[in-house]
């Protein structure tokens, strides 16, 4: 068969990028099908695919400089044209939002998506794979496999990133139409599968649970020299809690910092390292920075911003624990990353999170900074608890391996091939 893969994520995309890498790693090992990859990201791992005879990489956006690639002489101009076009589009979007014309923004976005979906034409594709709930999948007649990462707009619409600026209607239109061309829909848990069936009436047989794995760049073996370099690079304390998450309101950095302040007032100093892109649209980054400053926590809470993926393994190894008190579930990639790195976890009671964490985490009520503080204090001062959580994490990780992940994806492709033969 001839299979397409649409790659539209960036390193700064967080968990979506990590999930995409795991899918690519599986597909790279399949030699009995041809693959056409449609790429819009300079963060695509070109080096891993350039010598594979059954892969064709198509950059639908021209980049002025891509490591390991030979670009034609027109590329810099094309890159400039692309940037100017992007600025124009952002200006139009900001204007529409200023006048609260969200319906028009969504209409134009769908119109643009229909045009972009034409990139798949002429490649004789039998199946299209997406690493997310891509809107392009509903504007092509090619059968697809998509991933639904969450239904936050339905389950927790009180957060602005789920419902404001036309986000609710945009998400709802997409999710209510995904079933149209989807041969299979991947979801990260049984909890997520049940939610999709309940809220959208999708045939349960079409939905396949595909829990996340640690991404390929996570190295379980980190040398003392590497840890020393990363510690010096970011001026890290000897002990700290670690929270890698973009600054969306639903990630709940705010209550985590409040909990750290409560503990400080009681004489318990717990350093906190925050890693992740700002997401300035919703103002959460500014809220957290202001809280840190007004609470007198400047030396105790450090915000590193986006950190290169090459440094993440050492950060997990150096951390005393991972703290993830987000308001929403279902599952999160840092959880499995922490398990792989032997980093104990403080997790959220949000819908779906306990099902992922099991007995390999302790849980906090994300709405109560007092509860977060109490659990951090317990965690921070109990080395035997942390050691037990690490061992439980290794056991949880062993229940879902790379082989299981790969087997599920390969089965989807094989099932589609058999279905295609039966109906042809």
N, C-alpha and C positions, 0 to 999 in steps of 0.2 A: 504494500500500500504506500501511498504518498501522504505524509502527515505534516500538517503545518503547526507551528508553535509561535504564538504572539508574545514577544518579550517587551514589556513597557515599564519596567520598574528600575529603581536606582538604589545605590547603596544606602542613601539617606531615607529610603522608603521603609526601613526597619524590617519587620517580620515578613512582609510581602516579598522582599528581595531574597531573604533567606529561604523561604519556601520555594521560590522560583529556582534557586540554585539546586535544591534537592531534586526537583523534577528533572532539571537538565542533566544532572548526574546519572539518573536512571536511564533517560532516553539516549544518552551518549553511548551506553552499553548495548543498545539494540542495533543489530547490523542487518536484519532481514527486512527492514523498511527504509524508505527514503524520507528525509526530513527537510522541510523548508522553514527556516526561522525568519520571522519578520521582526526586525529590531528597531526600536526608537531610542535606545539608551546607550550612552557611551560606557556604561558599567557592565555591559555584556562581556562574559569571559571568553574573548576571542581565541586566546591561546589554547584553550581546551578543545576547540572545534576545528581549527584551521586545517588539520591534516586528516580529517574524517571524510572518506570518499562519498558517503551516503548523506552528507549534510550540505545544504546550500544556505548561506547567510545573506539576507537581503537587508541592508540598512535603508529603512524608509525615510530616515533623516540623515543628511550628510554631516559628518563631523569633521572639524578642521584638523584634529589631531587625535588619532587613536593608536595607542601603543601596539606595536606589532603589525600594524596595517599600513599598506601603501595606498595613499589617497591620490586621486587625480588632481591636476593643477587647479581645477575649478572649485575644489572642496572648501578652501577658506572663504571664498565668496558665497558659496552655498550656505556655509555655516552662519555667516553674517546675515544673509537673507532670512535664514530660519529664526535667528535671534530677533531681528526686527519684526518679523511676522508674529512671534510670540508676544513681544511687547505690545503690538497693536491689539492682539486678542485679549491680553490682560487689561488693556485700557478699556476696551469695549465691555468686558465683564464687570469691571469696577463701575463703569457708567450705568450699566443696567441695574447693578445692585444699589447704587446710590438712589435710583428712582424706584427701587423695590419691584423691578420688572423681572422677577425670578422665573415666571412662566415663560417669558420670552428667551431668557438665558437658556433654560432647559430645552426649549424648542430648537434654538440654534445649535445647541450641543448635539441633539439627536440628528439634526440635518447634517452636521459635520461628520458625525459617526457613520451615517449612511454612506457618505462620500469616501471616508477612510476605509470602509469595509470592502471597497472595490479593489484594494491592494491584493486581496486573495484571489481575484479573478485571473484566469489564464495560467494557473499553476497546476491544474488537474489534481487538486487536493481531494482526498477521500474523507479526511477527518481533521478537525482543527482543535488544538489544545490551548487552553488559556490558564494562566497562573492566578486568576482571580475572576470576579464576576464581570468580565469585560463586556461593555455595551456593544462592541463590534460583533459579538456572537449572535445577537438578535437581529442583525441587519445583513446576514449572509445566509444562503440556503445550505451551506456546508454543515453537516452534523458536527457538533462540538462537545468538548468536555470542559466544564467550567468549575471554578471553586467558589463557594460562598464562605467567606471568612467570619462573617457575623451578620446578625440582624438587629443591630443596635437601634436603628431608627424605629423599629417596631417595639422592641423590648424596653429601651430606655430613651424615649424621645425627648426627655427633659434636658439633655445635654445639647448645647447649641450646634456642635459639629454634626449632630444627627438630624437636626430639624430646621435650623435657621438658614437664611440665605438660599432658600429653595432646596436645601439638602434632602428634606424628607420626601418631597415629591420626586426628586431625581432618583433617589434610592428605590422608592416604591415602584416607580415605572420600570426600572431595570430588573429588580428581583421578581416582579410579577410577570415579566416576559422571558426570563431566562429559560424556563422550561420548554419554550417554543422549539428551539433547535438542539437542545441538549440531549445527547445520548446518555451521558452520565453527569451527575453533579457531585463533586467531592465536597465533603464537609469534615471539620476537624474532630468531631466527636459524635457519640450517639445522642447526646443532649442536643447538639445542633441539628442532627437529622430529625429528631422528634419535633423541634421547633419549626423547621421548614415544612414538614408534613402538616402540622397543625395550622400554621399561618398562611400557607399557600396551596395546600391540597395537592402537593406533588406526589406522584406515585412513589412509595417507599423503595420499590425495587430499582428505581432510577438513581437513588441517593446512596453514595458509598462513603462510609467513614474513612478518613485518611489523616490520622493524627500527625502532628508535626514531628520532625526529627531535628537534632542539632545540625546546623548547616555545615558544609564541607570545610569551611575555614576555621572551625573550632578545633583546636589541637589539645588533646587531653594531656599531652606531655609538654610542659613548659619548663625550660631551663631556669636555674637560679639567676643566670645572667640576664635572661629576657625579663624576668620579674623585676630585677633590680633596675633595668633600663626604664621599664614602664612606670615603676614607682617614682623614679627620679623625674621622668618626663612630666608627670602630672602632679608632682609634689604630694604624694599620697601618705596618709598616716599609717601606722603599723596595723591598726584595725579599723574597719569601716563597713558600713552597709552600702550596698550597691543597687542602684535602680536604673537600668537601661530602658528608657521609654521616651518617645517624643512628647512634647509638652501640649498634649490635648487635655481639655478639662476632665474627660472621663478617666484619665490615667491617675488622677488623684495625688499629684505631687504635693498639693496644698496641705491636705490632712496629714501626710507623712511628715512634712516639715513641722507642722503644729505638734505632732507627737514627739518629735525630737526636742522641741522647745519645752514641752511638759517634763520630759525626762531630765533635761538640763536644770530646770528649776528645782528638781528633787535631788540634784547632785550626781546624776548619771549622765555622763558625756558620751554620746554615741555619734561619731563622725558619719556623715552621709555623703556619698558621691553620686551625683545625678548625671546621666549621660543620655543625650538624645537631641534631635533637631528642635528648633524653637516652636514652629507652627504658630507664627505671630498673629495670624488672622483672628484668633479667638482670645488673645490677650492673656492666656494662662501663664506664659513664661514671665511676663511682667508682674503678674500677681504673685508668683512664687518668689521672684527676686525681691520684691517689696517686702514680702513676709520674712524672708531671710534677714533682710536689713533691719526691719523694725523689731525683730526678735533678738537681735544681737548675735546672729549665728554665722556671720560672714566667714569666720575662721573654721567653723565646724561643718557647714554645709557647702560643698564645692560643686559648681555647675560647670561641667567640662564641655558641654555642647556636643556636637557630632564628633565621634571618635572613630578613627580608621578601624576597619574590621580586623586588621592585623594585630591590634592591641587588645582585642576583646578577651582572648583566652587568658592572657596574663592578668587582666582585671578580675576575671572570675577566680583565678587562683589566689590572688592577693586578698580578695574580699572575705570578710568574716561571715557574710551572708547576703543573700539576694532578698530585697524587700519589694513586693509588688502588690500594693493595696488598691488596685484599680476598682472602679465602680461596676464594670461590666465584664462578662465572659464571652466566649466559651473557654478557649484555650490560648496559650501564649508560648511563643518559641523560646524566650529566655528561661522558661521553666525547664525545658529539656536540655538547654545549654548548661544550666546550672547543675542539673543532675550529672551530665557528662563530665563536668569539671570538678565534681566533689564539693560543690558550694551549697550549703544548707539554705532553706527557703522559708520566708514568711510570705504567705499568700493571702488572697482575698476570698471571702465567702460569697462573692458575686456568682450569679447563675452560671453553672458549668465549670467554675474553677475548682471546687472541691473534687469533682469527678475526675479532673485531670490530675490534680495533685495527690489525691489519696492520702496515704499515711506518710508521704514524703515531703510534708510541709506542715507548718502550724498556720492557723487561720485567724484573720482579723476582720472585724466589721468595718468596711471601708468608710462608712458614714460617721464613725465614732473615733475621733483622734485619741480619746482616753483609752479605748480598747487597743488601738494600734500601739500606744505607748506601753501599756501593760504587757502585751505580747512581745514587744521588742525587748523590754527589760528582762523578761523571762528567758528569751532566746539569747540575749547578750551575755547573761551571767551563768548559763548552764552549758558547759562544754559537752557533757554527756548527751544532752538533748540534741545539740548540733551534730555530734558524731552519729547518733542514731538516724537523724534525718538524712545524712549523707549516704549511709548504708541503704536506707529505704529508697533513696533516689536511684541508686545503682540498680536495685531490684525492679523498680518501675520502668526504668529505661530498657531493661532486658526483655520486657513484655512486648515491646514494639521496636523492631530493629530495622536496619537498612534493607535487609532481605524482605521483611514483611512489606515495607513501603514500596520497594521495587516490584514485588509480586503483585501487589494491588494494581499498580499502574499498568503492568504488562497484561494482567488479566483483562483490564478495561479495553486495551487495544485488541487483544485476541477475541474478546466477546464481540466487539464491533466488527471485526473481520468476519467472524462466523455469521453474524446477523446480516452483513452485507452480501455474503454468498447465498444465504437463504432467500433473500428478497430480490436478488438480481436475476 
